[in-house]
Amino acid sequence: MASGQRKKAAMQRKLQQLRSVTNSSAVNKASIIVDATRYIEELKQKVEGLNSELGTAESSSTSQDKLPMVTVETLEKGFLINVFSERNCPGMLVAILDAFEELGLDVLDARVSCEDTFQLEAVGGESQENESIDAQVVKQAVLQAINNMD
């Protein structure tokens, strides 16, 4: 007999919990369940709306030009510069090399791939007549050169 009362009490607690989560003012089980069903449908519609908005936002962001990923590491005498872009643009390599020249960096070694994506790994050494350059300055100059292409 006690287990029946525990089950009933557990069911009452769960119905009360369901009622509070769904903001239901219903009293009987059937009405609480109907309110919960409506609440679940509302949530589904909200999720679909948010997914739709997210899909729209993603498609508009993919249509916009994404900035390439640029990393610059300081080496003993110069920098290791990596540039990766999901899209290849004519003139990107030239713009980056022009930025190196403006900074007074000599390209000591470079590997470039620009078939579908653009990928550059270059070792740039500072010219003797130049002041010391910070890695952040190199990164900003490369990003600026790419931005100015468009």
Helices and strands as residue ranges (DSSP letters): H 2-21, H 29-63, E 69-75, E 78-85, H 92-103, E 105-113, E 118-126, H 135-149
